[in-house]
Amino acid sequence: MTALQDDAPARARNSLGFAKPPSATRVVAAMSGGVDSTVVAALLKRQGYDVVGVTLQLYDHGAAVNKPGACCAGQDIHDARRAADALGIPHYVLDYESRFRQAVMEDFADSYLAGETPIPCVKCNQTVKFADLMRVAKELGADCLATGHYVRRIEGAHGAELHRAHDPDRDQSYFLFATTRAQLDYLRFPLGGMEKPAVRALAAELGLKAASKPDSQDICFVPSGKYQSVVEKLRPGALDPGEIVHLDGRVLGAHTGIINYTIGQRRGLGVATGEPLFVVKLDPALKRVIVGPREALRVRMIALKDVNWIGDRAAAEDDLDGRAIRVRVRSTGKPLHARLSISAGWSVVLNEPEEGVAPGQAAVFYEAEGAANPNRVLGGGWIARAEA
């Protein structure tokens, strides 16, 4: 498979799956200024597509001008503009700062105040990057929107499917579980079948200055790496003190804000009882951090909210009850064997207990091991709570 095939059906006339020549196919390339999105735009241009680059300014333009590994602000916008100029493609910078603040940053702060551990990258993809940017792409008359995500879009028997990337170390499917069917129809992911070293080598071959640019690592709107200061700025009082309480009811000490803690945390608790202690629950109403032994972290039932299902449509929703799947409950975790349960609301029941399952994270569904397409993403939901 070539870099741009994106698993398009063999009957298609071009590599993006459209029955017309590339020159008659307009593609909006989402350009963040990084190596991945720049390579996507360059490859599409080299293939002869009618490429339009779009960059979103998502937060304070000057906040990350000299910060390596950021995105969507400062130097990155300048890099995207220069890359588009070098490629000879039109380029637009759209100010989505207020929308990003409302949909992503405010939600991020509120999640921490609610005792959750949020994933702002998913919210950004779910709202600004896919919903809003897709609308812009359609207004520009584009046939599709192409991004630099490492995930594969495959045409299946019943339409477009989302699959894990060819390179498991770069796979970003966890962050795209909320992609809807309509969005998946319109999106293209040209790098899904490539490995990162090959992408950088291709960038160098194409003479792109982004070839040696570092990957983005931190949350883009947390340039210092200290998310607590961002939450406190957005929600004054977020660092109010409270008690650290053992599961058995003993008050062990005090903390300086529940936003400093997450489920499964062991280090930095500042209390000692002679046994290893872990954060097992956060009680935002009482401003309490509840700790206990490691075995208290082990859960099997995970209740979900705002579930997005992109597997094949069942004849009835009840047909999914009891279905065997694999599920990832954190971005760096391995897929776990589980079953769906929807009789009393969406949840997953793990075959074996798992530790450190945090509300606010995502539970992402994949086909069961041994299925015809085990790398297929079936959807997922936000973790509301977890029980032993």
C-alpha positions in Angstrom: 0.0 0.0 0.0 1.4 3.4 -0.9 1.3 6.3 1.5 -1.8 7.9 0.1 -4.0 4.9 -0.6 -5.7 5.0 2.8 -7.1 1.6 1.9 -9.3 3.1 -0.8 -11.4 0.5 -2.8 -9.7 -0.8 -5.9 -12.5 0.5 -8.1 -11.7 4.1 -7.2 -9.9 6.2 -9.8 -7.7 8.0 -7.3 -6.0 7.2 -4.1 -8.5 9.0 -1.9 -11.4 6.9 -3.1 -13.1 9.3 -5.5 -14.1 8.3 -9.0 -12.4 11.3 -10.7 -8.9 12.4 -11.4 -6.8 14.0 -8.5 -6.8 17.3 -10.3 -10.6 17.5 -10.0 -10.6 16.4 -6.3 -10.3 19.3 -3.8 -8.8 18.3 -0.4 -8.5 20.5 2.6 -5.3 19.6 4.5 -5.4 20.4 8.2 -2.0 21.9 8.7 -0.8 22.3 12.4 2.8 23.2 11.4 4.2 19.8 12.4 5.9 17.2 10.3 2.9 14.9 9.9 0.4 17.4 8.6 3.0 19.0 6.4 3.9 15.7 4.8 0.2 15.0 4.2 -0.2 18.3 2.3 3.0 17.8 0.4 2.1 14.2 -0.7 -1.4 15.3 -1.8 0.1 18.1 -3.8 2.6 15.8 -5.4 -0.2 13.4 -6.3 -1.9 16.2 -8.2 -4.8 17.0 -5.9 -6.3 20.4 -5.6 -5.0 21.1 -2.1 -6.0 23.9 0.3 -4.2 24.2 3.6 -6.1 25.3 6.7 -4.6 26.1 10.1 -6.5 26.8 13.2 -5.3 29.3 15.8 -6.6 27.7 19.0 -5.1 29.7 21.8 -2.9 32.8 22.6 -0.9 33.4 19.5 2.2 34.3 21.4 2.1 31.7 24.2 4.2 29.1 22.4 6.3 31.0 19.9 9.5 29.5 21.1 8.3 26.3 22.7 9.3 23.1 20.8 6.6 20.5 20.6 3.6 22.7 20.9 0.9 23.0 18.3 -1.8 25.4 16.9 -0.2 28.6 18.1 2.8 30.9 17.7 5.7 29.4 15.7 3.6 26.5 14.5 1.2 28.8 12.6 4.2 30.5 11.0 5.7 27.1 10.1 2.4 26.0 8.5 2.2 29.2 6.5 5.7 28.9 5.2 5.2 25.2 4.3 2.1 26.1 2.3 3.9 28.9 0.5 6.7 26.5 -0.4 4.2 23.9 -1.7 2.4 26.6 -3.7 -1.0 25.9 -2.2 -3.6 28.3 -0.8 -3.5 28.6 3.0 -5.9 30.0 5.5 -5.5 30.7 9.2 -8.7 30.7 11.1 -9.1 32.2 14.6 -10.9 29.6 16.7 -9.5 30.8 20.0 -12.9 31.5 21.7 -14.4 28.3 20.4 -11.4 26.3 21.6 -11.6 27.9 25.0 -15.2 27.1 25.4 -15.3 23.6 24.0 -11.9 22.3 25.3 -10.2 24.5 27.9 -13.4 25.2 30.0 -14.4 21.5 29.8 -10.8 20.6 30.9 -11.1 22.8 34.0 -14.6 21.6 34.9 -13.6 17.9 34.5 -10.8 18.3 37.0 -13.1 20.1 39.4 -15.5 17.2 39.1 -12.8 14.8 40.2 -12.1 13.5 36.7 -9.0 13.1 34.6 -9.8 14.7 31.2 -8.4 14.1 27.8 -8.5 17.5 26.0 -7.1 16.1 22.7 -10.3 13.9 22.3 -12.5 16.9 23.0 -10.5 19.0 20.5 -10.9 16.3 17.8 -14.6 15.9 18.7 -15.4 19.6 18.4 -13.1 22.1 16.9 -10.9 19.9 14.6 -13.5 17.6 13.1 -16.9 19.3 13.5 -15.9 22.9 13.0 -13.0 22.4 10.6 -15.1 19.9 8.5 -17.7 22.6 8.1 -15.1 25.0 6.8 -13.8 22.4 4.4 -17.2 21.9 3.0 -17.7 25.6 2.6 -14.4 25.7 0.6 -15.9 23.1 -1.7 -13.6 20.3 -0.6 -14.4 16.6 -1.4 -12.7 15.6 1.9 -10.6 16.7 4.8 -7.2 15.1 5.3 -5.3 15.1 8.6 -2.0 13.8 9.8 -3.4 11.3 12.4 -2.0 7.9 12.6 -5.1 5.8 12.1 -6.6 4.0 9.1 -9.9 4.5 7.3 -10.9 1.4 5.4 -13.9 1.0 3.1 -15.9 -2.0 4.4 -18.9 -3.8 3.2 -21.2 -1.3 5.0 -19.2 1.9 4.6 -16.1 3.5 6.0 -14.5 1.9 9.0 -11.9 3.2 11.5 -8.9 0.9 12.2 -5.8 1.2 14.2 -2.7 2.5 12.5 -0.1 0.2 10.9 2.5 1.4 13.4 1.2 0.4 16.8 3.7 2.8 18.5 2.1 5.8 16.7 -1.6 4.6 16.7 -4.0 7.4 17.6 -7.2 5.6 17.4 -7.8 6.0 21.2 -8.1 9.8 20.6 -10.5 9.4 17.7 -13.2 7.1 19.2 -15.7 9.9 19.1 -15.5 10.3 15.3 -19.0 9.9 13.9 -20.0 7.9 10.8 -20.7 11.1 8.9 -17.3 12.5 9.8 -15.6 9.2 8.9 -17.2 9.3 5.5 -15.6 12.7 4.9 -12.2 12.3 6.6 -9.0 10.8 5.1 -5.9 9.7 7.0 -3.0 9.3 4.5 -0.4 8.4 7.1 -2.3 5.5 8.7 -0.3 2.9 6.8 3.1 4.5 7.5 5.7 4.4 10.3 7.0 7.6 11.8 10.6 7.2 10.7 9.4 6.7 7.1 7.3 9.9 7.4 10.3 11.9 8.6 12.5 10.4 5.8 9.9 11.4 3.3 9.7 14.9 4.7 13.5 15.2 4.2 13.2 13.8 0.7 10.6 16.4 -0.1 12.8 19.1 1.3 10.4 20.1 4.0 11.8 22.1 6.9 9.4 20.3 9.3 11.4 17.1 8.8 13.4 17.6 11.9 10.8 19.4 14.0 10.0 17.7 17.3 6.6 16.0 17.8 4.1 17.8 20.0 4.2 16.2 23.5 2.4 18.4 26.1 -1.2 19.6 26.2 -1.0 22.6 23.7 -2.6 25.1 26.1 -0.4 24.1 29.0 3.0 25.5 27.8 4.6 25.1 31.3 3.5 21.5 31.7 1.6 22.5 34.9 -2.0 22.0 34.2 -3.0 23.0 37.7 -2.1 26.6 37.0 -4.3 26.6 34.0 -7.2 25.1 35.9 -6.8 27.6 38.8 -6.7 30.5 36.3 -9.9 29.4 34.6 -11.6 28.4 37.9 -10.3 30.4 40.9 -10.6 28.3 44.0 -9.7 25.1 42.3 -6.7 24.7 44.6 -8.8 24.9 47.8 -7.5 22.6 50.5 -9.3 19.5 51.9 -8.7 16.2 53.7 -6.9 13.1 52.7 -9.0 10.2 54.1 -8.4 6.5 54.2 -11.1 4.1 53.0 -11.7 3.1 56.6 -12.6 6.7 57.5 -9.3 7.8 59.1 -8.3 11.4 58.3 -4.6 11.1 57.4 -3.7 14.6 56.4 -4.5 17.6 54.2 -4.2 18.4 50.5 -3.9 21.6 48.5 -6.6 20.9 45.9 -8.1 17.7 44.5 -7.0 18.7 41.0 -3.5 17.6 42.0 -4.6 14.0 42.2 -5.8 11.3 39.9 -7.1 7.7 40.4 -4.2 5.3 40.9 -1.7 7.9 42.0 0.8 6.7 44.6 3.6 9.3 44.7 3.2 12.8 46.2 0.4 11.9 48.6 2.3 13.4 51.6 0.8 10.9 54.1 2.2 7.6 55.5 0.6 4.7 57.4 3.3 2.0 57.0 1.5 0.6 53.9 1.6 1.6 50.3 -1.4 3.9 49.6 -3.0 4.9 46.4 -5.7 7.4 45.4 -8.8 5.3 44.9 -11.5 8.0 44.7 -12.0 11.8 44.6 -14.9 13.4 46.3 -15.2 16.9 44.8 -18.3 17.8 46.9 -16.5 17.3 50.2 -13.1 18.2 48.7 -11.7 14.8 49.8 -9.0 12.6 48.4 -9.7 9.1 49.4 -6.8 6.6 49.6 -6.5 2.9 50.2 -4.5 -0.2 49.4 -3.7 -1.3 45.9 -6.4 -4.0 45.8 -9.0 -1.2 46.2 -8.1 0.0 42.7 -9.1 -3.3 41.0 -12.4 -2.9 39.1 -14.3 -5.0 36.5 -17.4 -3.0 35.7 -17.0 0.4 34.0 -20.1 2.6 33.5 -20.0 4.9 30.5 -21.6 8.0 29.2 -21.9 9.7 25.8 -21.2 6.5 23.9 -20.3 6.7 20.2 -20.9 3.4 18.3 -19.3 3.1 14.8 -19.3 -0.6 14.4 -21.8 -2.3 12.1 -25.3 -1.3 12.8 -27.2 -4.0 14.8 -30.8 -4.8 14.0 -31.6 -3.7 17.5 -29.4 -2.1 20.2 -30.1 -5.0 22.5 -28.2 -7.2 20.0 -25.0 -5.7 21.3 -25.6 -6.8 24.9 -23.0 -9.3 25.9 -20.9 -8.8 22.8 -17.3 -9.8 23.2 -14.9 -6.9 22.5 -11.5 -5.5 23.6 -11.3 -2.2 25.4 -8.6 0.3 26.2 -9.2 2.4 29.3 -6.2 4.7 28.9 -4.3 6.0 25.9 -1.1 4.0 26.8 -2.9 0.9 28.0 -3.2 -2.4 26.1 -6.6 -3.6 24.9 -8.4 -5.7 27.5 -10.8 -8.5 27.0 -14.3 -7.5 27.9 -18.0 -7.7 27.1 -20.5 -4.9 26.4 -23.5 -4.5 28.7 -26.2 -2.1 27.7 -29.3 -3.5 29.5 -29.1 -0.8 32.2 -27.1 1.8 30.3 -23.8 1.4 28.5 -21.0 -0.3 30.4 -18.2 -2.8 29.8 -17.4 -5.7 32.0 -13.7 -6.7 32.0 -12.8 -10.4 32.0 -10.0 -9.6 34.5 -9.8 -6.8 37.0 -7.9 -3.7 36.0 -6.3 -1.0 38.2 -6.4 2.8 38.0 -9.5 3.2 35.9 -10.2 7.0 36.1 -13.5 8.8 35.4 -13.0 11.3 32.6 -10.8 9.0 30.6 -12.2 7.1 27.6 -13.0 3.4 27.2 -12.4 2.7 23.5 -13.9 -0.4 21.9 -12.1 -2.7 19.4 -13.1 -6.0 17.8 -12.5 -9.1 19.9 -9.3 -11.0 19.4 -9.8 -13.6 16.7 -12.3 -11.4 14.8 -11.9 -10.9 11.1 -10.7 -7.3 11.6 -9.3 -7.2 15.2 -7.8 -3.7 14.6 -11.2 -2.2 13.9 -12.4 0.5 16.2 -16.0 0.0 17.2 -16.4 3.3 19.1 -16.3 4.1 22.8 -17.5 6.2 25.6 -16.4 8.4 28.5 -15.8 6.7 31.8 -18.4 7.8 34.4 -17.5 5.4 37.2 -15.8 2.1 37.9 -16.8 -0.7 40.3 -15.2 -3.8 41.7 
